[in-house]
Amino acid sequence: MKLSHLLGGAGVALGAVAARDLTQTRHALLRNFPVVAHARYLLERVGPELRQYIVTSNDEERPFSRDQRAWVYASAKQENNYSGFGTDNDVEHLPGYAVLKHRTFPTSLPRDHASAGLPSAKVMGGPRGRRHAFRPASVVNISGMSYGSLSGPAITALNRGAQEAGCLHNTGEGGLSPYHQQGGDLVLQIGTSYFGCRTPEGAFSLERLREVVEANPVRALEIKLSQGAKPGLGGLLPAGKVSREISEIRGIPMGRDCASPARHTAFTDTDSLLDFVELLGTETGLPVGVKSAVGELGFWHDLVRLMGPGTRGVDFVTVDGGEGGTGASPRVFADSIALPFRLGFARVYGAFAEAGLTDRVTFVGSGKLGLTDNATVAFALGADMVNAGREAMLSIGCIQAQKCHTDHCPTGVATQNAWLTRGLEPVSKGERCAQYLRTLRSELVKVTESIGVAHPGLITPDDVEVLCGDYEARSLREVYGYAAGWGELGPSLQSELLDLVAAAPGSAEPRSAEAGAGERDLGPERVTSPS
């Protein structure tokens, strides 16, 4: 074809675009600057990608910086995740920056500590005598992300990763799909729409819940009150993501936004919530907990007060930071509603600590805690386990394109578009997820060794300082008003944890750090309580 023909064709095409721009009324910019104004919309559309690679520095971008993403990617691929030539953080002038305090002469470390499996310091459901109480095998687990919000291959990869790494996988509120059935143990999340355990009219169905629990490896039930992405709003799955399969799994119509209500109908206040918790615990025998972002504290004080007599209570509490969020939400909810993790968790933990109830509850943290430094701070504040959400997504290929709400995720992680999901191969991505989880645990072990303790559950608020201004720092205990003993396990739990660490396969008695530390696996402890 002659060049003149090509130029002529291009001219006709540009003329057609110009004519359309001049006659349309939707965009004033295009009417005033036909053709060339399209460049502005293109740049706006690829803005997140441009900022990732061109505009921002290694530590500026949010929600996850380039350094943080690079660490997750390298860890998942078993590549070198070290850095060289020192930190590029302005560590003396970053208010809120956490500094972990190492010990020169640690008191005692277990032999072969470096590859510890890191089971939870607490038996989930044990204090309440649940029939199927158990000690989670890993302090690092996968946070709640529904099938629907994420694609089938993504859920498959996450569950395979959880199985390989010996972690729990939270289903999210969208119900238990076939993609969750790859061998990984599950925490079944129960949201306000009761997907997977509801009547045709949308009410909670205990019979349906029993069927799901009996047919699947569900280890615990989590009642979702709210989440960091949209606290107090309820879940939202855009119409574009409601495929035929999701419609059938959830029992909802296609072609319409799936908006879960903001409040539950199975209970209406804290008192009836605890009745609901005890109903689920009695009927299934499983540990039952609640998940919530933190706003006003009246609910938490009511919960603590009603749990005081010991006749009713939650087995675990998952605190979600306001900075968390894998789901679609209005901007104001993502930016301005609910406290960030550290502040919210400290207030909730403090309410239980004042009442002397912390040893009776397993505390789980979520909200950017799939990074070693953030997770360490969570343990220092009193968390017993941490959940990784977006970091787990990064490990299976997410590039932080921030298109989760559009159904146009380019890597097939957060979309139901078949053309995009075909690019996500779940077997290899599951291996990457498992390797990321194992690496995070391994780095937590290195940090605990540096601090001089045998397990993350033994890190205290005095082991971390927070920069509060130029050349000033205060301990977590001071910053968050922790009284003596808060953020620490009770003596009996500490003793039990140290015995567990010492008795792990291949281990001898704990010995001093000077004698060195090798590698071993801490296996899970399964507990069955009497009926």
C-alpha positions, -999 to 999 in steps of 0.1 A, spaced: 0 0 0 13 34 -9 23 59 17 -1 84 3 -30 59 9 -19 54 45 -17 91 51 -51 96 35 -67 69 56 -52 83 88 -64 118 78 -100 104 73 -99 87 107 -87 118 125 -113 138 107 -140 115 119 -127 117 155 -126 155 152 -162 156 139 -174 134 167 -155 155 193 -170 187 180 -206 174 180 -206 155 213 -218 174 244 -204 152 272 -169 166 274 -162 203 271 -125 197 267 -130 176 236 -154 201 220 -128 229 226 -97 208 217 -108 180 194 -85 150 189 -56 163 210 -76 163 242 -77 126 241 -41 125 252 -52 140 285 -77 112 291 -51 86 281 -26 100 306 -53 101 333 -62 65 327 -26 52 330 -17 76 358 -12 49 385 11 30 362 31 62 352 35 71 389 47 36 397 76 36 373 84 73 365 71 99 389 74 86 425 105 76 444 109 41 460 91 51 492 66 76 481 38 57 464 7 45 482 -9 22 492 23 2 488 56 17 478 79 4 451 102 -10 478 74 -28 495 61 -43 463 96 -53 452 101 -71 485 69 -91 480 77 -99 444 112 -111 451 101 -131 481 73 -148 461 97 -157 433 125 -169 457 148 -141 444 172 -119 463 150 -97 485 178 -79 502 188 -43 496 222 -27 494 239 5 504 217 13 534 182 27 538 168 54 516 142 63 543 147 96 560 146 78 593 152 108 616 124 129 602 95 106 597 68 109 624 52 75 631 83 56 618 87 24 639 122 14 651 126 -22 664 150 -25 693 175 -53 691 192 -68 722 229 -73 725 226 -102 748 193 -121 743 182 -141 773 173 -174 757 165 -186 722 154 -221 712 177 -243 691 170 -244 654 149 -213 656 155 -200 621 129 -220 602 102 -221 629 67 -226 616 54 -201 641 22 -215 655 -1 -191 673 6 -185 710 -31 -192 718 -55 -220 712 -84 -205 693 -116 -214 710 -99 -231 739 -109 -207 767 -146 -211 756 -143 -249 753 -153 -251 717 -155 -287 705 -131 -280 676 -108 -256 693 -73 -256 677 -40 -239 677 -35 -222 643 -3 -235 627 8 -201 615 8 -166 629 6 -153 593 -26 -161 573 -46 -149 543 -72 -122 548 -108 -123 537 -111 -116 499 -142 -130 483 -146 -149 451 -163 -122 431 -140 -94 443 -112 -117 431 -112 -141 402 -115 -179 403 -78 -184 394 -68 -159 420 -88 -176 448 -74 -210 436 -39 -197 438 -44 -182 473 -59 -214 486 -31 -235 471 -6 -212 487 -23 -214 521 -23 -252 519 14 -253 509 24 -228 536 2 -243 563 -19 -211 567 -55 -203 571 -74 -188 542 -103 -165 550 -131 -169 524 -143 -133 525 -181 -126 527 -189 -139 492 -194 -175 503 -174 -207 499 -168 -214 462 -152 -244 444 -120 -223 441 -116 -223 479 -115 -261 478 -78 -267 469 -68 -282 503 -62 -250 524 -79 -247 558 -106 -221 558 -120 -194 580 -156 -189 568 -166 -153 569 -203 -145 574 -213 -111 561 -245 -91 562 -259 -109 532 -251 -143 545 -238 -156 512 -234 -194 513 -256 -197 544 -288 -179 535 -324 -186 527 -337 -177 492 -351 -145 508 -316 -135 521 -320 -143 558 -294 -163 577 -298 -201 575 -283 -222 603 -291 -254 584 -272 -242 553 -243 -231 574 -241 -266 589 -240 -281 554 -212 -259 543 -191 -265 574 -196 -303 573 -186 -305 536 -154 -283 538 -123 -278 559 -137 -249 578 -117 -243 610 -134 -211 623 -163 -187 617 -158 -150 614 -187 -126 616 -179 -96 596 -193 -64 612 -172 -40 590 -139 -38 571 -112 -13 565 -121 -6 529 -157 6 536 -165 5 573 -201 8 581 -211 6 544 -215 -31 537 -199 -50 508 -202 -39 472 -196 -61 441 -201 -40 409 -226 -54 383 -197 -61 359 -183 -86 382 -215 -106 389 -209 -135 365 -234 -163 361 -213 -185 384 -212 -158 411 -249 -153 407 -255 -190 414 -231 -192 443 -244 -161 461 -280 -164 450 -282 -130 435 -294 -116 401 -270 -109 373 -266 -74 358 -271 -55 390 -247 -43 417 -245 -67 446 -247 -43 476 -247 -60 509 -265 -41 537 -245 -22 562 -261 -41 592 -269 -77 601 -304 -89 604 -296 -120 625 -288 -97 655 -294 -61 663 -271 -51 692 -241 -64 712 -262 -86 734 -280 -104 706 -246 -106 687 -232 -127 716 -263 -149 715 -256 -154 678 -220 -162 685 -229 -188 711 -255 -203 687 -229 -208 660 -203 -221 684 -227 -246 700 -241 -258 667 -208 -262 648 -183 -266 676 -160 -241 658 -143 -210 672 -164 -179 664 -150 -144 661 -158 -110 648 -141 -87 623 -144 -50 624 -128 -17 616 -127 6 646 -147 38 649 -167 47 681 -157 25 710 -191 20 727 -196 -13 710 -162 -26 722 -168 -16 758 -203 -32 756 -187 -64 742 -161 -65 770 -187 -58 797 -210 -86 785 -181 -110 782 -170 -104 818 -191 -131 835 -176 -157 811 -209 -173 800 -207 -158 765 -179 -145 744 -161 -143 711 -131 -166 706 -112 -141 684 -113 -105 673 -100 -94 639 -92 -57 639 -90 -42 604 -72 -9 599 -88 19 581 -59 19 557 -68 -17 546 -90 -25 517 -92 -48 487 -127 -39 478 -146 -12 459 -156 18 481 -165 55 479 -133 76 482 -144 92 515 -147 57 531 -113 47 520 -97 80 530 -115 92 561 -136 66 579 -123 42 606 -90 45 626 -57 33 611 -46 -1 624 -22 8 652 -46 33 668 -77 12 663 -61 -20 675 -46 -3 706 -80 10 717 -97 -23 712 -69 -42 729 -69 -17 758 -106 -23 764 -100 -60 768 -69 -54 788 -86 -32 813 -111 -60 820 -84 -86 822 -97 -106 793 -68 -105 768 -57 -141 775 -92 -154 767 -93 -139 732 -71 -144 701 -64 -111 686 -59 -109 648 -47 -78 629 -51 -68 593 -44 -37 572 -9 -37 555 4 -62 580 18 -85 554 51 -66 557 76 -77 583 80 -43 601 43 -36 602 36 -72 614 62 -68 642 45 -37 655 12 -55 655 27 -83 676 42 -58 700 8 -42 704 -7 -75 714 -18 -92 682 -15 -130 682 -18 -134 644 -18 -112 613 -36 -115 580 -22 -105 547 -46 -93 520 -32 -71 493 3 -84 499 -10 -119 491 -25 -104 459 8 -89 450 25 -123 455 2 -139 428 8 -111 402 -11 -79 413 7 -48 401 -13 -22 421 -30 -9 390 -59 2 413 -85 -10 389 -101 -35 413 -135 -17 412 -136 -16 373 -134 -53 364 -104 -44 343 -76 -57 364 -48 -62 339 -33 -92 357 -65 -112 361 -64 -110 399 -94 -88 407 -117 -93 377 -142 -117 363 -132 -109 327 -124 -143 311 -98 -128 287 -79 -112 316 -82 -141 341 -67 -165 315 -33 -150 321 -33 -160 358 -20 -196 360 -30 -207 395 -6 -236 401 26 -216 397 10 -185 414 0 -207 443 36 -217 448 46 -180 448 20 -172 473 32 -200 496 68 -188 492 58 -153 501 41 -165 533 70 -187 543 94 -158 536 74 -134 558 74 -159 586 111 -165 582 118 -127 584 96 -125 615 118 -152 630 149 -132 622 134 -101 638 123 -119 670 159 -133 673 173 -98 669 149 -85 696 159 -115 717 128 -135 721 117 -169 710 84 -161 692 66 -130 679 40 -134 706 67 -125 731 75 -91 716 63 -63 739 54 -27 734 88 -17 750 106 -35 721 95 -9 696 99 29 695 80 54 673 96 86 660 75 115 673 94 144 657 129 154 648 153 133 670 126 122 694 111 88 699 88 71 724 80 34 730 47 20 718 37 17 754 40 54 759 25 64 725 -7 43 729 -10 45 767 -5 8 775 -3 0 812 22 -24 827 16 -59 812 -5 -48 783 6 -62 750 21 -92 767 9 -128 772 -1 -139 807 25 -160 826 8 -193 820 5 -186 782 42 -175 781 52 -207 798 31 -228 775 44 -211 744 81 -215 755 74 -252 762 58 -255 728 88 -239 711 112 -261 730 93 -293 723 91 -287 686 103 -316 664 141 -318 662 145 -294 691 163 -298 724 159 -276 755 160 -238 749 196 -226 750 213 -192 751 217 -172 720 254 -173 722 252 -210 715 237 -202 681 205 -210 664 198 -235 636 166 -245 618 135 -266 626 98 -268 620 72 -259 647 42 -281 639 6 -271 646 -12 -282 677 -47 -295 672 -70 -294 703 -103 -310 707 -123 -297 737 -149 -318 755 -185 -314 743 
